[in-house]
Amino acid sequence: MFTHHHRRAGQRPHAPRLLTPAAMLGTAAMVGALLIAAPATANAATDHGSWAQGQFLSGSLAGMSLDSFASLTPATARNSGRQSTQEVVDPLSVSLLGSAPLTVGSTRVSPDAIVDTATKGGVLSQYAMAAPDGSALGASGTVGSGGAIGPNASHPAGAMTLSLDRLLGDRYAAAVTDLALRLQAVAAQATGSPSTVAGDYYLDGLTLTFTSPAIAKVASLATAAASAADAKLDALGGKDGRLGIALKGFLLAANPALDLGANADVSVVITHDLRAVVTSLLGKSWGGSGVSIDLKTGKVALDLETLIGGDLNNLPVNTELLSPAVVSRVISTITGQLDEFTRQLTTRLDQSLRSVRLDVDADLKLLTEQAPVIGKICQYEDSNGNILGELVGKLLGTLVCTTTSTALPKLETSASVDVHGTLGQVLDGISPATVTAKVLGVPLTMSSAKLLSALGGVLGDRVFGTSGILGGITAALDGPLLAQANTGLLGSVGLTGILSDILSLRVNLQETTLGGGGLGVATNTVFTQTALRVAVARGAGDSGLTTLNVAAASVAPVVTAGSGGPGTPGDPDGGSGAGGDGGGNTPAGDIGDGGVHTGNLAFTGVSLAIIVGVLIALLTLGAWLAREGHRRNHPTLEP
């Protein structure tokens, strides 16, 4: 019978205990029947034929074999039982049959849509060994000497990439693009003997990556909101901006003569770069719990080993990596990080706005002319115009009077304003500020606190108010930004639906066909260990399911020897040795796209009539024991 075990996932099931005399009697009857029958059938098939195969990539695209456009010949070894050990070692080489894309349904899929041939897969191999004693070993992937797998086997120089983007079709392009699976190392191994088979697998660096247009749009919306805020800040500055107008109003209120008109030199400069705040925050590392998010590009990487919270190489048979719990963790991590980004961005923009530099310089100087002082000067002059003294002039001269005009200095009307601080300091009334003024030469008492109050009123309303710049940013981030992100993440056509219902990643698949009532390894039965199976529902339009088997290994440790029977492995001369596939035919029960398909099964060493007799004896004397023993030793394996 097949006994499945995994070197990391558990131990071989124990045989059931015999609990009742009836069960013991039934077992004795069965053994007796076999001992009697064995001599009569000992010569039926004395050779232990075996078969093994290693195939790195196989599968189907919407029901069509992947071999129709991306062919990877497996390494196959066959042994009739009369040959020396057959061993096949094939370095991995993908043969793409033509460059033209394949049209399936409404989607045209090229080979590179499945295998990213531009990315080196590193050192990968396919291995098969079939020995004359019935033992067999198959392996594929990062395979070392003799079919060994695991961390000590050969490792690829760089991660291999399976590109799955086009398989989703255009329907999901708004939710996910660039969907790909990266594997640093992947391998599978199957071993078998005439009495047992076992499978093992190895995975390292398994990462699912994709780009979310919804997440990428978060960056563009946040940048746009910051750019709009920068433009509004620019509108506050300048001589005719809102702060300049507030300054004019403050001076006019002090004295109408202090008009900052054309004769005034006014500079209101606001130094800011809110887009840099967004860029800096977008450049941070976002994610956690196995989820890495690049908010600038919308690219997401899922470290599947971290997400499942355990060892990728110690999982139960047929484990689905994208379980509901894992998908829920991915979505909650992404949405939580977007919320955190929004919170941090709002906080940082608030802090940045308070730190924006404000420099106000205003100078006004007007000179007002004064009316001259008009006077009269009288003096005595002789006939020649000579000035005479008063006594002589009165006697001999003539009194002559002349009008005079004396100019007075101009009267100065001036103002000087200097504010150099941050918006937060101005708003809080603590910014360094000075203001002086004169009107027609008369100094005015001016309050710098009132000046800051006038400017702060504008800032409180236009910048920090609910309808101001900060309020507009908050509304943009809390509203449209998160809404559109959630639309692309949630729902049946969003990321949640794709990870939950469209994409499947299963590891440690063990598939086989058991026959003959569990008496030894059934002839021509194939056991396959697959490291990873990727399934994309409704891939290639809506025409069907696409499956990709990555790193598979198969063994059939008891193959019918001789010629003419089903699944004949070939005669002793048919083997091609280490360089070929061993010759002959594939045994019945070979692996297809959907699992194992049973062929005609025979039994080696015991005739069919004897087996029927034994089964009848078991039904009569120990049916319950047979049923329970078979169930315990052969747990059902999901395909």
Summary of the structure (lengths in Angstrom):
residues: 639
radius of gyration: 45.7
end to end distance: 18.5
largest distance: 184.4
contacts: 2222
relative contact order: 0.18
helix: 33%
strand: 31%
